[in-house]
């Protein structure tokens, strides 16, 4: 892999657009899931919408490994130390398998007691338990697909994960259709079939990612991955644990907020589930730009290009906020037909419209956080976003969601405003952190002499 070709791939435009298309495909497939489930049962929409937060928890847990690897691989590639980058790739694979086993067992045994806390309507509870037990207990495909995609992106190959997502997403949609509506005389499997379809598509995606890694001659070998290397284990976890901690705190806060929403009834829960799926199309570009910013940050700090990186990230978040704001305005203009497409229930349609209007206060700040926090993590400055995230998400987001939504009686609108306050508080703090350049002190390479 010549250095010049790697340098050419490390371009924000080259990296971001395939990631954006991949995320857009992923969001589209998730929305198609919701549309198909809505035709099947509103209780199924509410159930899968609720369990989506637990699925996101799984993703965050798996990102502990992949995010730590991404930083270390990127920095070592930037410093032209390919052998060390490959060593971290091997160690990360074993850790991804271990994490999948732990998470799978935890969800298989703990799904029932978790869902009992929400006091759901009986049918919603049954659907949620079915979906969570299967997708959580058999999530090894999700773990490995996330890991291999991260390795590919760290080497500048962002188009391959995009193509793989298209294939696995299409398989998921086909499986969902068969599960929900039958095919050629097959029985309707319902939510159980949707969960099985999801697991199968994730496994296919993981296998395809592994095949692409081998195709690009990165040097990865599964056999070499089973050699214990506690020094590199520690390096990955030292970055990965706090790196994922910010996302973990966010998800736990969202679970607490969903607990409040569940108290407003099934219509409110369904409206929030649908609005959240729509909001993904708003922040998908900012999220992609954030992924690109993290890759570029890791690579640039490996080459000590600090001033260039600082100026670039400043432009990235400005573009992200602009795009997110324009997309929200478009959704607001078409809110009634969009809401009507998902559900015919008048109360749910009304609530979806309210949440889309409130998104004008929420999404620009979310875009800011997605980009700047990712850049900070790419440099190795991971503890500050975690500490500030925990403080703001709970001290601002959860607190004011309760005050606005329940105490002052604004319902789901109040909850959305509380979340927006958290995003703006964190965003302003992160901008100050980035401009201060304190992240320079956290750049680390765990290697000795740099070699080609």
Residue, then its C-alpha position, 0 to 999 in steps of 0.5 A: x500500500x504505497x504512502x501516496x495512495x493512502x495520502x490521496x485517500x485521506x481527503x475529507x470529500x473522498x471519505x465523507x461522501x461514501x460514509x454519508x451514502x452508507x448512513x443514508x442507506x442505513x437510515x432508509x432501511x430503518x425507516x422502511x422497517x418502521x413503515x412496514x411495521x406500521x402497516x402490521x401494527x402500531x404496537x409493533x412500531x412502539x415496541x421496536x422504537x423503544x428497543x431501538x435505544x437498547x440496540x443503540x446501546x449495543x452499537x455504543x458497546x461495540x464502538x468501545x473496541x472499534x473507536x479505540x482501534x480507529x484512533x490508534x490505527x489512524x495515528x500510526x498510519x499517519x506516522x507511516x508505521x503500518x506494522x503497528x497499525x496492523x497489530x492493533x487491527x488484529x488485537x481489535x478483532x479478538x476484543x470485538x468477539x469477546x464483546x459480542x459474547x458478553x453483550x449477547x449473553x447480557x441481552x439474552x438474560x436481561x431483556x425481560x427485567x429491563x422491559x418490565x421497568x417500562x410497564x408497557x401495554x401487554x402486546x407492546x411488551x411481547x413484541x419488544x421482548x421478542x425483538x430485543x432477545x433475538x437482535x441482542x442475543x445474536x448480535x455478533x454480526x453487528x459487532x464484527x461488521x462495525x469492527x471491519x468497517x472501522x478498519x476499512x475506513x481507517x485505511x481510507x477505504x470508505x466506499x466498500x462499507x457503503x456497498x456492503x450496507x446496500x446489500x445487507x440493507x436490501x436483504x433486511x427489507x426482503x426478510x422483513x417483507x416475508x416476515x410481515x406479509x408472507x410470501x408464496x404461502x409462507x406464514x406471517x412471522x411478525x416481529x420475530x421474523x423481522x428480528x431474524x431478518x435483522x440478525x441475518x443481514x448483519x451476519x452477511x454484512x460482517x462476512x462481506x466486510x471481512x472478504x473486502x479487508x482481505x481483498x485490499x491486502x491490508x495484511x489482516x489475518x484471523x489466525x494472527x488475531x488470537x494471539x493475546x497481547x495485553x499491552x495493546x488490549x490496554x491501549x485500545x481500551x484506554x481510548x475506547x472505553x472513555x471514547x464510547x463513554x460519551x455515547x453510552x451516557x447519551x443513550x442511557x439518558x435517552x432511555x430515561x427520557x423514553x421512560x418519561x415518554x412511555x408514560x404519555x401513552x402508546x400514541x406518544x411513544x409511536x410519535x417519538x419513534x417515528x420522529x426519531x427515524x425522520x430526524x436521522x435523515x436530518x443529522x445523517x450528513x453531520x454524523x458522516x462529516x463527524x466520522x470523516x473528521x475523526x478519521x482525518x484528525x487521527x491521521x493529521x495528528x500522526x503527521x503533526x498537522x495541527x493548525x491545518x486540522x483546527x481550521x478544517x474542523x472549524x469549517x466542518x461544523x459550520x457546514x454541518x449546522x447549515x445543512x441540518x437547518x435546511x433539512x429541518x425546514x424542508x421537513x417542517x414544510x411537509x410535516x403533515x403529509x409525511x406524518x400521514x404516511x406513517x400513521x392514520x391516527x390523528x393524535x399521533x400525526x399531530x404529535x409528529x408535526x409538533x416534534x418536527x417543528x421543535x427539531x429546528x431548535x434541536x438538530x443544528x446543535x446536534x450537528x455541532x456535537x456530532x462533528x466537534x466531539x468526533x474530531x476531539x476523539x480523533x486526536x485522543x482527547x476523549x475524557x473531556x467529552x465524556x465528563x462534560x457529556x455526563x454532566x450536561x445530558x443528565x444535569x440539563x437534558x434529563x432534568x429539563x425534559x422532566x421539568x418541561x415535559x412532566x412537571x410543567x405539562x408540555x408533554x413530548x414537546x417539553x421533552x424535545x426542548x429539554x433534549x435541545x437544551x442539552x445539545x446546545x450546552x454541550x455544543x458550546x462547551x465543545x467549541x470552546x474546547x476545540x478552539x483552545x487547542x488543549x487537545x494537542x496534549x492528548x495526542x499519543x503514539x504507542x510506538x517507538x521509531x517510525x518505520x515505512 
